[in-house]
Amino acid sequence: MSDPQGSKSRSTRAWLLTGPPGIGKSTVVSRVVYLLRSNGLGIGGCLTKERREGKERVGFTVHDLMSGREAVLASTKSSLGPKVGRYRVNVQGLVDVGARSLIDAAERADVAVIDEIGPMELTSPEFKRGVEACVDSGKPILAVLHEQMKDPLVERFRELPGGSIMEITLHNRDGLAESISSQILAALKASVL
């Protein structure tokens, strides 16, 4: 986003998903990743997965889509790191896996995935720089935006000229992955022509 002419930012196509917790945002993203990989595309970036003990959510893991590496993103069991709600953020894991996955995606992937841009992730300046690298790359981006988040980076993301914001609901979530993957494939094909 630091491109002075804004040329790369203008060309960036972004599919931005939002919705309440537990509605299935990460599930939609995972399905899009699967569909795009099935079409031979290199997908980079990160996915966030819930960690549960029985029926209780005790934290989150961040997963690098290119390397397969994982790290604890946040936990209710930790006493270290910034507190977000009832969780403590593992900033080092977020940097080592989350931010690194975004830099790698900006450099080497066909499509960058960012699940999600929210209060936990934004505790890390390195993660923010990774998000900016993805936008500056001009590559298609599929990102989850925290529903209530008010942050200059999130607002800038929402204002991308090539951005499309979709709220996931119980009624639309089942067909969204196919629709989004088709749109991303079409955008990539158009950019080659």
C-alpha positions in Angstrom: 0.0 0.0 0.0 3.1 2.2 0.0 3.2 2.4 -3.8 3.3 6.1 -4.4 1.4 6.0 -7.7 -1.0 3.4 -6.3 -0.8 1.4 -9.5 -0.4 -1.9 -7.9 -3.1 -1.3 -5.3 -5.5 -0.3 -8.1 -5.0 -3.5 -9.9 -5.4 -5.7 -6.9 -8.6 -7.8 -6.9 -9.8 -8.7 -3.5 -12.6 -10.9 -2.3 -13.4 -9.9 1.3 -15.5 -12.1 3.6 -17.1 -10.9 6.7 -19.8 -12.2 9.1 -20.4 -13.1 12.7 -18.2 -15.6 14.6 -18.9 -19.2 13.8 -20.9 -18.6 10.6 -18.4 -20.5 8.5 -16.0 -17.9 7.0 -12.9 -20.2 7.4 -14.9 -23.1 6.0 -15.7 -21.1 2.9 -12.0 -20.0 2.5 -10.8 -23.6 2.9 -13.2 -24.7 0.2 -12.1 -21.9 -2.2 -8.4 -23.0 -1.5 -9.3 -26.6 -2.4 -11.1 -25.5 -5.6 -8.3 -23.2 -6.8 -5.7 -25.9 -6.1 -7.8 -28.3 -8.1 -7.3 -25.9 -11.0 -3.5 -26.0 -10.6 -3.1 -22.7 -8.8 -0.4 -22.0 -6.2 -2.2 -20.7 -3.1 -0.3 -19.0 -0.3 -1.1 -17.2 2.9 -2.7 -18.5 6.0 -5.8 -20.1 7.4 -6.9 -19.9 11.0 -8.3 -22.9 12.7 -10.2 -23.2 16.0 -8.7 -25.3 18.8 -11.2 -27.1 20.9 -11.2 -29.2 24.0 -14.5 -31.0 24.0 -17.1 -28.4 23.2 -15.1 -25.4 24.5 -13.0 -23.3 22.2 -9.6 -22.8 23.8 -7.8 -21.0 21.1 -6.7 -20.7 17.5 -3.9 -22.1 15.3 -2.5 -20.3 12.3 -1.6 -22.5 9.3 0.8 -21.6 6.4 -0.9 -22.8 3.2 2.4 -23.1 1.3 4.7 -24.7 3.8 2.2 -26.5 6.0 3.7 -25.0 9.1 1.5 -24.2 12.0 1.7 -22.2 15.3 -0.6 -21.4 18.1 -2.2 -18.0 17.3 -4.0 -17.5 20.6 -4.9 -19.5 23.7 -7.1 -19.2 26.8 -4.4 -21.3 28.6 -1.5 -18.8 28.1 -0.5 -16.0 30.4 1.8 -14.3 27.9 1.1 -12.0 25.0 -1.5 -9.3 24.3 -4.9 -10.0 25.6 -7.8 -10.0 23.1 -11.1 -11.0 24.7 -10.4 -14.1 26.7 -7.4 -15.1 24.7 -3.7 -14.3 24.8 -2.0 -13.9 21.4 1.2 -15.8 20.6 2.9 -12.9 18.8 6.0 -15.0 18.0 3.9 -17.7 16.3 1.9 -15.1 14.5 5.2 -13.6 13.1 6.9 -16.9 12.4 4.0 -18.5 10.6 1.3 -15.9 9.8 3.4 -13.0 8.7 6.0 -15.2 6.9 3.2 -17.0 5.0 1.9 -13.6 3.7 5.4 -12.5 2.6 5.8 -15.9 0.8 2.4 -15.6 -0.8 3.2 -12.1 -2.1 6.4 -13.4 -3.6 5.5 -16.8 -4.9 1.8 -17.7 -4.9 -0.8 -17.1 -7.6 -3.4 -16.2 -5.0 -3.0 -14.8 -1.5 -5.3 -16.0 1.3 -5.5 -14.0 4.6 -7.7 -15.7 7.3 -8.3 -13.4 9.1 -7.5 -9.7 9.5 -8.8 -9.1 13.0 -7.8 -7.9 16.5 -5.5 -10.8 17.2 -3.6 -10.6 13.9 -3.3 -6.8 14.1 -1.3 -7.1 17.4 1.7 -7.8 15.1 3.3 -5.1 13.0 5.0 -7.8 10.9 1.6 -9.3 10.1 0.4 -5.9 9.0 3.4 -5.6 6.7 2.6 -9.1 5.3 -0.9 -7.9 4.5 0.5 -4.8 2.8 3.0 -7.0 0.8 0.0 -9.1 -0.5 -1.9 -6.0 -1.6 1.3 -4.4 -3.2 1.9 -7.7 -5.1 -1.2 -7.0 -7.3 -2.2 -10.7 -6.9 -5.8 -11.8 -6.2 -6.5 -11.8 -2.5 -9.1 -13.8 -0.6 -9.4 -12.4 3.0 -11.6 -12.6 6.0 -12.2 -9.3 7.7 -13.3 -9.2 11.3 -16.9 -7.9 11.3 -16.4 -5.2 13.9 -12.8 -4.2 13.2 -12.0 -0.5 13.0 -8.4 -0.2 11.9 -6.7 2.0 9.2 -5.4 -1.2 7.4 -8.8 -2.8 7.4 -10.5 0.4 6.2 -7.9 0.7 3.4 -8.6 -2.9 2.5 -12.3 -2.3 2.3 -11.7 0.7 0.0 -9.6 -1.3 -2.6 -11.0 -0.4 -6.0 -11.0 -4.1 -7.0 -12.5 -5.2 -3.7 -15.7 -7.1 -3.3 -17.1 -7.4 0.3 -19.4 -10.4 1.0 -21.2 -11.0 4.2 -21.5 -14.8 4.9 -24.9 -15.9 6.2 -26.5 -19.2 6.8 -28.4 -18.7 3.5 -25.5 -18.0 1.2 -22.5 -19.8 2.6 -23.0 -23.1 0.8 -22.7 -21.7 -2.7 -20.1 -19.0 -2.0 -17.0 -21.1 -2.4 -17.8 -22.1 -6.0 -18.8 -18.6 -6.9 -15.7 -17.0 -5.5 -13.3 -19.6 -7.0 -14.9 -19.0 -10.4 -14.5 -15.3 -10.1 -10.8 -15.6 -9.0 -10.1 -18.0 -12.0 -11.8 -15.5 -14.4 -9.8 -12.6 -13.0 -6.6 -14.5 -13.4 -7.5 -15.5 -16.9 -8.4 -11.9 -17.8 -5.1 -10.6 -16.4 -3.1 -12.9 -18.7 -4.9 -11.7 -21.8 
